């Protein structure tokens, strides 16, 4: 097999492509012939012929069309193709597609590698994974960023200057690049560096087709004078979003990600430097539910800008819709009081987070625990965050709609009993006679924790209250009440 022999194709003074055997011998495209033969004395060098390569590339593309209607040879990457992998559920799914592609490509290479992912950059990286030659590699939906975190940085497209700088800093994988702050990347390498940073995070807008160029969804505006505050910027952003939202509706699309780029005038900063010039900083806000409503988009952008400290006066702003989704057909009914606009809820929460901080907006989540104070929690940002303080309301054991109000910490109480059952409670300076009690219910657990528990629970009704009590060892506590 030719790929198991050290072969290189030369185009002018430098190598254009090398075989797998030559690559293992540390021969790389871009080397001169003397440099390559210095590391691999047995290297065979052949001439690169554009007509021949183009003809074979077209033949492979035509063959792959039998498996997928969307096939694109990758420019500058001979031997690499992108193919569409959606809409095959009725024909065996993605795995059947991968097997078909591998079989067709096998006419040119017996060990053709196939990978399926949500982005082109992740699919390319997966074809170079160890063991990729033993079968198709499939990255789960939404797992591109996690997969790329371990991929070599050499698989992320970027210019040579950026690659050399990252190597000098000791960065070897895409995860290290993705962990950098985007404004630092943009300040150092500009738009080219920011594009590489997005690819390292699996954010790739390239597709395995040659689509018609879409109308740019970007609005640029310059301020009449540099401003150290966000008020003039907000005014321009609102006007830009009105224009962009109208264009989205006309195209049947909704905004999923909005990027705001500020041009900062370093010459007028608090500590101007000689020769200072304007630079740009870009930040994005992701819309939980894509929308084409300008008012809701503005709420998200305003929340982003209010958390954005200006390091220098702003002299220009660009608003871009960098990702879209199909516009939903859901319509609101003004006469239906129960109808709610989900995008309006998201926008309101964004405003509250900007005013109160990330932890100012919380939501209840259920936890897998028997102890009532551990069965629920308030968390900020979603259920994947750390344990919150306190616990949410919950339905009671009988399944009705009464709300259980749990105390942050169970409070000691004095309890008079008839046998084992409580009959009166003195709590917070008040004596409550219990006319009806339910119990006992014995709970214990968390033996692996320092605060393990072993309790006997009772519910008691009296004076218009339904208390939740428990006895632990010889002490009684009030844990909450139903209302």
C-alpha positions as CSV (number, residue, x, y, z in Angstrom):
1,X,0.0,0.0,0.0
2,X,1.4,3.4,-1.1
3,X,0.5,5.0,2.2
4,X,2.8,2.6,4.1
5,X,5.8,3.9,2.1
6,X,7.6,7.2,2.8
7,X,6.3,9.3,-0.1
8,X,6.0,13.0,-0.5
9,X,4.5,15.2,-3.2
10,X,6.4,18.4,-3.9
11,X,4.9,21.6,-5.4
12,X,7.6,24.1,-6.1
13,X,10.4,24.2,-3.5
14,X,8.3,22.7,-0.6
15,X,6.4,19.5,0.1
16,X,2.6,19.7,-0.5
17,X,1.4,16.4,0.9
18,X,3.0,13.3,2.6
19,X,2.0,9.7,3.2
20,X,1.3,8.3,6.6
21,X,4.6,6.5,6.7
22,X,6.4,9.7,5.9
23,X,4.5,11.5,8.6
24,X,5.5,8.9,11.2
25,X,9.1,9.6,10.1
26,X,8.5,13.3,11.1
27,X,8.3,14.5,7.5
28,X,5.8,17.4,7.4
29,X,4.1,19.4,4.6
30,X,5.9,22.7,4.1
31,X,9.4,21.3,4.5
32,X,11.9,21.6,1.7
33,X,13.2,18.4,0.1
34,X,16.6,18.6,1.8
35,X,14.9,19.1,5.2
36,X,12.6,16.2,4.6
37,X,15.4,13.8,3.5
38,X,17.5,14.9,6.5
39,X,14.9,13.2,8.7
40,X,14.0,10.4,6.3
41,X,16.7,9.3,4.0
42,X,14.5,6.8,2.2
43,X,11.9,9.4,1.2
44,X,10.5,9.1,-2.3
45,X,9.7,12.5,-3.7
46,X,7.1,12.8,-6.6
47,X,5.8,15.9,-8.4
48,X,2.4,17.3,-7.5
49,X,0.2,17.7,-10.6
50,X,-2.9,19.8,-10.1
51,X,-4.9,18.3,-13.0
52,X,-4.3,14.8,-11.6
53,X,-5.2,15.7,-8.1
54,X,-8.3,17.6,-9.2
55,X,-9.5,14.7,-11.3
56,X,-9.1,12.2,-8.5
57,X,-10.8,14.5,-6.0
58,X,-13.8,14.9,-8.3
59,X,-14.0,11.1,-8.7
60,X,-14.0,10.6,-4.9
61,X,-16.6,13.3,-4.5
62,X,-18.9,11.7,-7.1
63,X,-18.6,8.3,-5.4
64,X,-19.4,9.7,-1.9
65,X,-22.5,11.3,-3.3
66,X,-24.0,7.8,-3.4
67,X,-24.1,7.9,0.4
68,X,-24.8,11.5,1.2
69,X,-26.3,14.3,-1.0
70,X,-24.0,16.8,0.7
71,X,-20.3,16.3,0.0
72,X,-17.6,18.9,-0.1
73,X,-13.8,18.4,-0.7
74,X,-12.0,20.5,1.9
75,X,-9.9,23.3,0.4
76,X,-6.2,23.0,1.2
77,X,-6.7,19.5,2.7
78,X,-6.2,16.9,0.0
79,X,-7.7,13.6,0.9
80,X,-10.3,15.2,3.3
81,X,-14.1,15.5,2.6
82,X,-17.0,16.8,4.6
83,X,-20.4,15.1,4.2
84,X,-23.9,15.9,5.5
85,X,-25.0,13.4,8.2
86,X,-28.6,14.5,8.9
87,X,-31.8,12.9,7.7
88,X,-30.7,9.3,7.6
89,X,-32.8,7.9,10.5
90,X,-35.0,6.0,8.0
91,X,-31.9,4.4,6.3
92,X,-30.1,3.0,9.3
93,X,-28.9,6.2,11.0
94,X,-25.5,7.7,11.3
95,X,-23.7,4.4,11.8
96,X,-25.0,3.0,8.5
97,X,-23.9,6.3,6.8
98,X,-20.4,6.0,8.2
99,X,-20.1,2.4,7.0
100,X,-21.2,3.4,3.5
101,X,-18.8,6.3,3.3
102,X,-15.9,4.1,4.5
103,X,-16.7,1.4,2.0
104,X,-16.8,3.9,-0.9
105,X,-13.6,5.7,0.2
106,X,-12.0,2.2,0.5
107,X,-11.6,2.2,-3.3
108,X,-8.8,4.8,-2.9
109,X,-7.5,3.9,0.5
110,X,-8.2,0.6,2.4
111,X,-8.0,2.3,5.8
112,X,-10.2,5.3,5.1
113,X,-11.2,7.0,8.4
114,X,-14.8,8.3,9.0
115,X,-16.0,10.4,11.9
116,X,-19.3,12.0,12.7
117,X,-19.7,15.1,14.8
118,X,-21.8,18.2,15.2
119,X,-19.0,20.4,13.7
120,X,-16.5,20.0,10.9
121,X,-13.5,20.8,13.1
122,X,-14.5,18.1,15.6
123,X,-15.1,15.5,12.8
124,X,-11.7,16.2,11.4
125,X,-10.0,15.8,14.8
126,X,-11.9,12.5,15.4
127,X,-10.5,11.0,12.1
128,X,-7.0,11.4,13.6
129,X,-7.9,9.8,17.0
130,X,-6.1,6.6,18.0
131,X,-8.0,3.6,16.8
132,X,-10.0,5.6,14.2
133,X,-8.9,3.2,11.6
134,X,-10.7,0.3,13.3
135,X,-14.1,1.8,12.7
136,X,-16.2,5.0,12.5
137,X,-15.8,7.5,15.4
138,X,-19.0,9.2,16.5
139,X,-19.0,12.2,18.9
140,X,-22.3,12.4,20.8
141,X,-24.5,15.4,20.1
142,X,-23.3,18.4,22.0
143,X,-20.0,16.8,22.9
144,X,-17.7,18.5,20.4
145,X,-16.1,21.0,22.8
146,X,-15.4,18.2,25.4
147,X,-13.9,16.0,22.7
148,X,-11.7,18.8,21.2
149,X,-10.4,19.7,24.7
150,X,-8.0,16.7,24.3
151,X,-7.3,17.1,20.6
152,X,-3.8,18.3,19.5
153,X,-3.6,22.0,18.8
154,X,-2.2,21.1,15.4
155,X,-5.7,20.1,14.3
156,X,-7.1,23.6,14.9
157,X,-6.7,25.9,11.8
158,X,-4.8,29.1,12.7
159,X,-1.9,31.2,11.3
160,X,1.7,30.2,11.9
161,X,2.5,33.2,14.2
162,X,-0.3,32.3,16.6
163,X,0.6,28.6,16.5
164,X,4.3,29.3,17.3
165,X,3.3,31.6,20.2
166,X,1.0,29.1,21.7
167,X,3.7,26.4,21.4
168,X,6.1,28.7,23.2
169,X,3.6,29.1,26.0
170,X,3.5,25.3,26.4
171,X,0.0,24.9,25.0
172,X,-0.4,21.5,23.3
173,X,-4.1,20.8,23.0
174,X,-7.2,22.7,21.9
175,X,-8.6,22.8,25.5
176,X,-5.8,25.1,26.5
177,X,-6.7,27.5,23.8
178,X,-10.4,27.3,24.5
179,X,-9.7,28.1,28.2
180,X,-8.3,31.6,27.3
181,X,-10.4,34.7,27.6
182,X,-11.8,35.8,24.3
183,X,-10.9,39.4,24.7
184,X,-7.3,38.5,25.5
185,X,-7.2,36.3,22.3
186,X,-8.7,39.1,20.2
187,X,-6.4,41.7,21.6
188,X,-3.3,39.6,20.7
189,X,-4.3,38.0,17.4
190,X,-7.4,39.9,16.2
191,X,-10.2,38.3,14.3
192,X,-8.0,35.5,13.0
193,X,-7.2,34.5,16.6
194,X,-10.8,34.7,17.7
195,X,-11.8,32.4,14.8
196,X,-9.3,29.8,16.0
197,X,-10.5,30.2,19.6
198,X,-14.1,29.5,18.5
199,X,-13.0,26.4,16.5
200,X,-11.2,25.1,19.6
201,X,-14.6,25.3,21.4
202,X,-16.3,23.4,18.7
203,X,-18.1,26.5,17.3
204,X,-17.7,26.0,13.6
205,X,-20.1,27.5,11.0
206,X,-18.6,25.6,8.1
207,X,-20.9,23.1,6.5
208,X,-20.4,20.2,4.0
209,X,-22.2,22.1,1.3
210,X,-21.6,25.1,-0.9
211,X,-24.5,27.3,0.3
212,X,-25.5,30.5,-1.3
213,X,-23.9,33.4,0.5
214,X,-26.3,34.7,3.2
215,X,-26.9,38.3,3.7
216,X,-24.6,39.6,6.4
217,X,-26.4,40.0,9.7
218,X,-24.1,42.8,11.1
219,X,-24.7,46.5,11.8
220,X,-21.7,48.9,12.4
221,X,-21.9,52.3,14.0
222,X,-19.5,54.9,15.1
223,X,-20.0,57.3,18.0
224,X,-19.7,61.0,17.3
225,X,-17.3,61.2,20.3
226,X,-15.6,58.6,22.5
227,X,-17.7,57.8,25.5
228,X,-16.6,56.4,28.9
229,X,-20.1,55.1,29.7
230,X,-22.5,52.6,28.1
231,X,-25.5,54.8,27.6
232,X,-24.7,55.9,24.0
233,X,-23.7,52.4,23.2
234,X,-27.0,51.0,24.4
235,X,-28.8,53.5,22.2
236,X,-27.0,52.3,19.1
237,X,-27.4,48.6,20.1
238,X,-31.2,49.1,20.4
239,X,-31.4,50.7,16.9
240,X,-29.1,47.9,15.4
241,X,-31.3,45.1,16.9
242,X,-34.4,46.7,15.4
243,X,-32.9,46.5,12.0
244,X,-31.5,43.0,12.5
245,X,-34.7,41.6,13.9
246,X,-36.7,42.8,10.9
247,X,-34.2,41.1,8.6
248,X,-34.4,37.8,10.6
249,X,-38.2,37.7,10.4
250,X,-38.0,38.3,6.7
251,X,-35.7,35.2,6.4
252,X,-37.8,33.1,8.8
253,X,-34.9,32.9,11.3
254,X,-34.4,33.7,15.0
255,X,-31.3,34.9,16.7
256,X,-29.5,32.3,18.8
257,X,-26.2,34.1,19.5
258,X,-25.6,37.9,19.5
259,X,-22.1,39.2,19.4
260,X,-21.2,42.8,20.4
261,X,-17.9,44.3,19.4
262,X,-16.7,47.5,20.9
263,X,-14.0,49.6,19.5
264,X,-12.0,51.1,22.4
265,X,-10.0,54.3,22.0
266,X,-6.7,53.5,23.9
267,X,-5.4,57.0,23.2
268,X,-8.1,58.4,25.5
269,X,-7.9,55.8,28.2
270,X,-7.2,56.6,31.9
271,X,-3.5,55.9,31.2
272,X,-2.8,56.6,27.5
273,X,0.4,55.3,26.0
274,X,2.5,56.7,23.2
275,X,1.4,55.3,19.9
276,X,-1.8,53.9,21.4
277,X,-4.5,53.0,18.8
278,X,-8.0,51.7,18.9
279,X,-8.6,48.0,19.5
280,X,-11.7,45.9,19.5
281,X,-13.2,43.6,22.2
282,X,-16.0,41.1,21.4
283,X,-18.3,39.4,23.7
284,X,-21.3,37.2,23.0
285,X,-24.7,36.5,24.6
286,X,-26.4,33.2,24.0
287,X,-30.2,33.3,23.8
288,X,-31.7,30.3,25.7
289,X,-34.7,30.3,23.3
290,X,-33.8,31.8,19.9
291,X,-36.1,34.8,19.2
292,X,-36.5,37.5,16.5
293,X,-38.1,40.0,18.9
294,X,-35.9,43.1,19.1
295,X,-37.1,44.0,22.7
296,X,-36.1,40.6,24.1
297,X,-32.8,40.6,22.2
298,X,-32.0,44.0,23.6
299,X,-32.7,42.9,27.2
300,X,-30.1,40.2,26.8
301,X,-27.6,42.6,25.2
302,X,-28.2,45.2,27.9
303,X,-27.5,42.6,30.6
304,X,-24.2,41.8,28.9
305,X,-23.2,45.5,28.5
306,X,-24.1,46.3,32.1
307,X,-21.6,43.7,33.3
308,X,-18.9,44.9,30.9
309,X,-16.4,47.3,32.4
310,X,-14.9,49.7,29.9
311,X,-11.1,49.8,30.1
312,X,-11.0,52.7,27.6
313,X,-13.6,55.0,26.0
314,X,-15.8,53.4,23.3
315,X,-15.8,55.0,19.9
316,X,-17.6,52.4,17.9
317,X,-19.9,49.4,18.1
318,X,-20.8,46.4,15.9
319,X,-23.8,44.1,16.5
320,X,-23.8,40.7,14.8
321,X,-26.1,37.8,14.8
322,X,-23.5,35.0,14.7
323,X,-25.9,32.0,15.0
324,X,-29.5,31.6,14.1
325,X,-32.3,29.0,14.3
326,X,-35.5,28.5,12.5
327,X,-38.2,30.9,13.5
328,X,-40.9,29.1,15.5
329,X,-44.5,29.4,14.4
330,X,-45.9,29.8,17.9
331,X,-48.3,32.7,18.2
332,X,-49.5,34.3,21.4
333,X,-53.2,34.6,22.2
334,X,-53.9,38.0,23.8
335,X,-57.2,36.7,25.2
336,X,-55.7,33.6,26.8
337,X,-54.4,34.6,30.2
338,X,-52.5,31.4,30.6
339,X,-50.3,32.0,27.6
340,X,-46.7,33.1,28.3
341,X,-43.9,34.1,26.0
342,X,-40.9,31.9,27.0
343,X,-38.4,34.4,25.4
344,X,-39.9,37.2,27.5
345,X,-39.2,35.1,30.6
346,X,-35.6,34.5,29.5
347,X,-35.1,38.3,28.9
348,X,-36.5,39.2,32.3
349,X,-34.2,36.7,34.0
350,X,-31.3,38.2,32.1
351,X,-32.2,41.7,33.4
352,X,-32.5,40.4,37.0
353,X,-29.1,38.6,36.8
354,X,-27.5,41.8,35.6
355,X,-29.1,43.8,38.5
356,X,-28.7,41.2,41.3
357,X,-25.8,39.1,40.2
358,X,-25.6,35.5,39.0
359,X,-26.7,34.2,42.4
360,X,-29.7,36.6,42.5
361,X,-31.9,34.4,40.4
362,X,-32.4,30.8,41.6
363,X,-34.6,27.9,40.8
364,X,-35.8,24.9,42.8
365,X,-34.4,21.5,42.0
366,X,-35.1,18.1,43.5
367,X,-32.3,16.0,45.1
368,X,-32.0,12.3,45.6
369,X,-32.2,12.3,49.4
370,X,-34.6,11.1,52.1
371,X,-33.9,13.9,54.6
372,X,-36.4,16.7,53.9
373,X,-33.8,19.5,54.1
374,X,-31.7,17.7,51.5
375,X,-34.5,16.6,49.2
376,X,-34.6,20.0,47.5
377,X,-32.3,23.0,47.0
378,X,-32.2,26.5,45.4
379,X,-29.5,26.7,42.7
380,X,-28.4,29.5,40.4
381,X,-28.1,28.9,36.7
382,X,-29.5,25.4,36.7
383,X,-29.4,22.0,38.4
384,X,-25.7,21.3,37.5
385,X,-24.5,23.9,40.0
386,X,-23.4,23.3,43.5
387,X,-25.8,22.8,46.3
388,X,-27.8,25.9,47.1
389,X,-28.9,27.2,50.5
390,X,-32.2,26.1,51.9
391,X,-34.8,24.1,50.1
392,X,-37.8,24.9,47.9
393,X,-41.4,24.4,48.5
394,X,-42.6,20.8,47.9
395,X,-45.9,18.9,47.9
396,X,-46.6,17.0,51.1
397,X,-46.6,13.3,51.6
398,X,-50.4,13.0,50.9
399,X,-49.9,14.5,47.4
400,X,-52.1,17.6,47.7
401,X,-51.0,21.1,46.7
402,X,-50.1,22.4,50.1
403,X,-46.6,23.9,50.3
404,X,-44.0,22.6,52.7
405,X,-42.0,25.5,54.2
406,X,-38.7,24.2,55.5
407,X,-36.6,26.1,57.9
408,X,-33.0,26.8,57.0
409,X,-32.0,25.0,60.2
410,X,-34.4,22.8,62.3
411,X,-35.2,24.7,65.5
412,X,-35.3,23.1,69.0
413,X,-38.7,22.8,70.6
414,X,-40.2,21.4,73.9
415,X,-42.8,18.7,73.2
416,X,-45.3,17.1,75.6
417,X,-46.1,13.6,74.6
418,X,-48.8,11.0,75.1
419,X,-46.8,7.9,74.9
420,X,-44.6,8.4,71.9
421,X,-47.0,10.8,70.1
422,X,-46.6,14.6,70.6
423,X,-49.6,16.4,71.9
424,X,-48.3,20.0,72.6
425,X,-45.3,22.0,71.3
426,X,-43.7,25.0,72.8
427,X,-41.8,26.8,70.1
428,X,-40.7,30.4,69.6
429,X,-42.3,31.3,72.9
430,X,-45.7,30.0,71.9
431,X,-47.6,26.8,73.1
432,X,-49.4,25.0,70.3
433,X,-51.8,22.2,71.2
434,X,-51.9,19.4,68.6
435,X,-55.4,18.2,68.0
436,X,-54.4,15.6,65.4
437,X,-51.1,14.0,64.8
438,X,-49.8,11.7,62.0
439,X,-46.9,9.3,62.5
440,X,-44.4,8.0,63.3
441,X,-42.3,7.9,60.2
442,X,-38.7,6.9,60.8
443,X,-36.0,8.1,58.5
444,X,-32.2,7.4,58.6
445,X,-29.4,7.5,56.2
446,X,-26.2,9.2,54.9
447,X,-24.2,6.9,57.1
448,X,-21.1,7.9,55.0
449,X,-21.3,11.5,56.0
450,X,-20.3,13.2,59.2
451,X,-23.8,14.5,59.7
452,X,-25.6,11.2,59.5
453,X,-29.2,11.2,60.9
454,X,-31.7,8.8,62.5
455,X,-35.0,10.5,63.2
456,X,-38.7,9.9,64.0
457,X,-41.0,12.3,62.2
458,X,-44.5,13.4,63.1
459,X,-47.0,15.9,61.6
460,X,-49.2,17.7,64.0
461,X,-52.2,20.0,63.4
462,X,-53.1,22.8,65.9
463,X,-54.0,26.5,66.1
464,X,-54.4,26.6,62.3
465,X,-50.9,25.2,61.7
466,X,-49.6,21.8,60.5
467,X,-46.2,21.4,61.9
468,X,-43.4,18.9,60.8
469,X,-41.6,17.6,63.9
470,X,-38.9,15.1,64.4
471,X,-37.2,13.5,67.4
472,X,-33.5,12.7,67.2
473,X,-32.0,11.0,70.2
474,X,-33.8,12.7,73.1
475,X,-34.3,16.1,71.5
476,X,-37.3,17.4,69.6
477,X,-37.1,19.8,66.6
478,X,-39.5,21.8,64.4
479,X,-38.4,21.5,60.8
480,X,-41.2,23.3,59.0
481,X,-44.9,23.5,58.4
482,X,-47.5,23.1,55.6
483,X,-49.7,26.0,54.4
